[in-house]
Amino acid sequence: MKDGNGQSAGNIDVVLVSYDERGKLIDFGSLEVQGVYISGNVRNPFIHYMADTEHHANTPWNGPNYPRADYLSSSRKRLAPQLLYKGGIFQQWKRKQAVALHKSFYDTLPELPEVSPAEADIAWFLYDLDHVPQENIFRLDRYRTVYTAFEPAMLKITSAPAGPVAEFIAHLQEKLDDQLNPPDAPALQDILNGVDQ
């Protein structure tokens, strides 16, 4: 997809289309499938598992520096920029969007103001793994769909709640004091002569 300047705006994961009986395009929308970055080390737990797969199959994945979901990086570095840039173009085109993501990821986002499906610009498809005991498998199921308008949702995702300004001012004052009134330090000559300040 290209922007108004002819530059690449990025790839769209899935373009959903509707067309008539002759195959003529009637409408379209986008679906972004949003994965999650991980932090930690994948290699060491894998090496541990491979050393004795039978006995290490049930090793808990919670040791030091083990892989874990990095929801904060995923939302700030990936989800928000994609939705603002590519989603902004779809919004200007007045086309609908959908985002598929893990329920736990969505739960880390600020509470987004919901609207009715008819008023929505974005449908958030929230998925989670459900254990099926009879088959001893996990199935990926849609847990819920959340409908939002574009601008209020983007404003919530990209705006951090402000902390107390007094704390920030106190921190600035401390840094300023350090610059304007450096602590007394012995002169190099005094150090060399063994004179204590």
N, C-alpha and C positions, 0 to 999 in steps of 0.2 A: 504494500500500500504506500502511495506517495502523498506528501503533504502539498499544500498550495504552491510551494516553491519548487516542486518537482523533486524534492529530496525524499529519501526513504523514511517512512514513518514507522517501519518495522513490519514484521510478519504478524498475521492474525492466525491464531491456532486453528479455529474452525470458522468458516463463513457458512451461515445457514441461509438457504434461499427458498423462495416460493416461486413457482412458475406455472404457466397455464398448460392446457392440454397439448399445445404445439411446442412446448419447451421454451417459450419466451419468458424471460425473467420478469417477475412482478415486484418482488421485494427481497430484501436481504437484511441480515443482522450478524452480529459477531458473538463468538463464544471464546473466552480466554480460559484455559485450564491452568490454574495457578498452583505450582508446586511450592515446596518450602525448602529454603536453604538449610543446611545442617552445619553445626559447629562441632568440633571435636575430631577425634581420630578414628577412621574406619579401619585402617590397616591392622593395627594391633589387635583389636577384638577378632578380626577375621583370621589372623595368624593363630591366635589362641584357639579358635574354633577348629581350624583345619588341622591342628596338631593332634586332636583326638575327637573327631566329629561325634562319635557315639556318646562319649562321656561329657562333652562340652555343649551338647545341643540345648540344654536348658540353662546355660549360664546367663545370669541376669545382665542386661545391658545398662548397668548403672555405675560402672567403675569410674575412676578418675579419667577425665578427658575422653569419655566415651561419646559417641555421636548422639546429638540431641537436636531437636528442631530449633531453628533460629527464626522465630516468628517476627521479631522486631526488624531484622535485616530484610526479611522477605517482604514485609509491608512497605518499609521506607525506601529500599533500594530497587524493588522490583514491581510490586503491585501498584503502588501509587504512581510512579512515572509512566507505567504502561497505560493505566487508566486515564491519566491526564492527557497524554500525548495521542495515543491511538483512539482512546475513548472520546477525547475532545473532538476529534475529526468525525467520529460516528455521531456524536451529539449535534455537531453543526449540520450533518446530513439528515438529522432527525430520524436516525435509525436506532433500533433497540439493541441492547447488549446483554450478554449473560457472562457470569464469572462462576466457574466451578472450582471449589476449594474445600479443604478439609474443615470440618466443623470446629476443631480446636484452633485452627488458624483464624477463622472468622471470630471466634470468642475473644481473641486478643485485640481485635480492632475496637475502636470506640463505638458506642451504641449508635447505629445509623438510623436516622429518621425514616420510618417505613411509610409507604404509600400503598394505595390499592394497585392491583396488577394493571388496570387500565391506565393509571397515571404514571406508571413506572418507566424509567429509562433503562434501568439495570435490574436484572433478576440474578440474585446470588443463590446458586445451587450449592447447598452445604451437604457434604458427604461424610460418612463415618463407616468404620468397619464394624459389622455385627457378627458375633460368633454364632454359628449354627451347630449346636452340640451334637445333633444326630449324625452329622457328617464330619464333625470336628474340623470345620473350615471357617474362614472368615469371608464374609461377603461385603462388598462395597455397596452401600445403600444410600440413597438420597434421604437425608434426615429432615430437611426443611428447605423451603424456598423463601427468601426475603426479597421484597420489592422496594426499590428506592428510586428517588429522582437523582439525576446525575450531579448537579451542583451541590446540593446539601450533603450528599454522601462524600464527595471529594473534599469539601471543606472540613468535614469531621475527620477524615482520614489524614489529611495533610496539615491540620492545625493542632499543635500541642497545647494542652491546657497550661496556662501561665502559673508558675510558682510565685511565692511571695516576693514582691519587688524589694522589700526591706532586706531580705537575705542577700540578694544580688548587689544592692547598694553597699552593704557592709563588706562584702567580698571585694568589690571595686575599691572601697576606701582603704582596705587592708593592703591591697596591691599598690595603690597610689602612695600610701605611707611608706612602704618598703622602698619605692623608687625615689621619693623625695627626701627621706631620712634614713639612709642606709645605716645598719648597725655599726657601732664603732669597731673597727678592725685594726689590729696592730699594723704598723708600717713595716715594710720589708726590712728596712735597716734595723728596726727594733728587734725583729725576729732573729736576724743574723747576729745581733749583739747579745741575744739572750735576755733582753729587757722585757719584763712582763708588764702588760698594760693594766 
